[in-house]
Every structure is written in C-alpha cells, then in structure tokens.
Amino acid sequence: SPAEQAELRSMPPAERPDAFISGWTRKEAFIKARGESILGGLARVTVSLRPTDLRPLRAVAGSREALGGWQLHTMAIDEQYLASVCWQGPADLSCRRLVSQPP
C-alpha cells in the first residue's frame, strides 16, 4: 500500500529487509484468515512494517471498520524466520516452544 511504501522508505536501509518480511507475513496471514486470495488483496491491506508494533493492522481498503475484531500476532521463530498468525475474536494467544525429543 502507499502508506507501507512510505514507511519502508523512511527506515534506515539496514532495517528494511526485516520490515519487508514482517509486513509480508502479516498481510499474508490476514488475507488468508479472511479466506481471500493474495492476488488482489495485498494492496488493499495496510499493516505496520515494524516487527515490534503491537497493533500491526492498520486498514483494509482504507477503512478501519473492515478490521472488525481481527487479531494479528507476529513472532520470531528463530533468528532467520518470522511467522504471523491471524484470527477474529478475543486477543488471547499463548505461544510455547516445542522441543523435539530424540527417538
């Protein structure tokens, strides 16, 4: 979206790759949670690109009302991977690290 492009340009160059990935995973999670295709939805959804932003959903097609109780959470899986989850409803989320045990 134009707002995201402006936000990305305002960041120091070293922060842009993480910001882009953060924004991409957030948009993809939100669009898929709504059952929509990313083909036509990427420009319609505006999210914060800052990985630490606690309120990353900004607007859908310019309307804050379309957000309708959606929750979005981004987490670092490890130093190389980010993931975002999205759901509609209360803001309750519990994350746990699962450690695989050798057989």
C-alpha positions as CSV (number, residue, x, y, z in Angstrom):
1,S,0.0,0.0,0.0
2,P,1.2,3.6,-0.4
3,A,1.4,4.0,3.4
4,E,3.6,0.9,3.7
5,Q,5.9,2.1,0.9
6,A,6.3,5.4,2.7
7,E,7.0,3.7,6.0
8,L,9.6,1.4,4.3
9,R,11.4,4.4,2.6
10,S,11.6,6.2,5.9
11,M,13.5,3.4,7.6
12,P,17.3,3.1,7.6
13,P,18.4,0.7,4.8
14,A,19.6,-1.9,7.3
15,E,16.1,-2.3,8.8
16,R,14.2,-2.6,5.5
17,P,14.7,-6.4,4.9
18,D,13.2,-7.3,8.3
19,A,10.5,-4.7,7.9
20,F,9.5,-6.1,4.5
21,I,9.3,-9.7,5.7
22,S,7.3,-8.6,8.8
23,G,4.8,-6.8,6.6
24,W,4.6,-9.6,4.1
25,T,3.9,-12.3,6.7
26,R,1.3,-10.1,8.4
27,K,-0.5,-9.3,5.2
28,E,-0.5,-12.9,4.1
29,A,-1.8,-14.2,7.4
30,F,-4.6,-11.6,7.5
31,I,-5.7,-12.2,3.9
32,K,-5.6,-16.0,4.3
33,A,-7.5,-15.9,7.6
34,R,-10.3,-14.0,5.8
35,G,-10.4,-16.6,3.0
36,E,-9.2,-14.2,0.4
37,S,-6.6,-14.5,-2.3
38,I,-3.3,-12.6,-2.0
39,L,-3.5,-11.9,-5.7
40,G,-6.0,-9.0,-5.3
41,G,-5.6,-8.3,-1.6
42,L,-2.1,-7.2,-1.0
43,A,-2.6,-3.5,-1.9
44,R,-6.0,-3.4,-0.1
45,V,-4.5,-4.3,3.3
46,T,-2.3,-1.9,5.3
47,V,-0.1,-3.2,8.1
48,S,2.7,-1.8,10.2
49,L,6.1,-2.9,8.9
50,R,7.8,-2.5,12.3
51,P,8.3,-6.0,13.7
52,T,7.8,-4.8,17.3
53,D,4.5,-2.9,16.7
54,L,1.8,-4.3,19.0
55,R,-1.1,-3.1,16.8
56,P,0.1,-4.1,13.3
57,L,-3.3,-4.0,11.5
58,R,-4.0,-0.5,10.1
59,A,-6.7,-0.6,7.5
60,V,-8.4,-2.7,4.8
61,A,-9.1,-0.8,1.6
62,G,-8.8,2.4,3.6
63,S,-11.4,1.5,6.2
64,R,-10.6,0.8,9.8
65,E,-14.1,-0.7,10.3
66,A,-13.2,-3.6,8.0
67,L,-10.8,-4.8,10.6
68,G,-13.7,-6.0,12.6
69,G,-12.1,-7.6,15.7
70,W,-9.2,-9.3,13.8
71,Q,-6.1,-10.0,15.8
72,L,-2.7,-10.4,14.4
73,H,0.5,-11.6,16.1
74,T,4.0,-11.8,14.6
75,M,6.7,-13.9,16.2
76,A,10.3,-14.7,15.6
77,I,10.7,-18.5,15.1
78,D,14.4,-18.1,15.4
79,E,17.0,-15.6,14.0
80,Q,16.1,-16.4,10.4
81,Y,12.3,-16.9,10.4
82,L,9.3,-14.8,11.2
83,A,5.7,-16.1,11.3
84,S,2.4,-14.3,11.7
85,V,-1.0,-15.7,12.8
86,C,-4.3,-14.0,12.4
87,W,-7.7,-14.7,13.9
88,Q,-11.0,-13.0,14.6
89,G,-12.0,-12.8,18.2
90,P,-10.5,-12.2,21.6
91,A,-6.9,-11.2,21.8
92,D,-5.9,-14.4,23.8
93,L,-2.8,-16.1,22.4
94,S,-0.4,-18.5,24.1
95,C,2.8,-19.5,22.5
96,R,5.1,-22.3,23.6
97,R,8.4,-23.5,22.2
98,L,8.2,-27.2,21.4
99,V,11.5,-29.1,21.6
100,S,11.6,-32.3,19.7
101,Q,12.9,-35.3,21.7
102,P,15.3,-37.8,20.0
103,P,13.6,-41.1,19.3
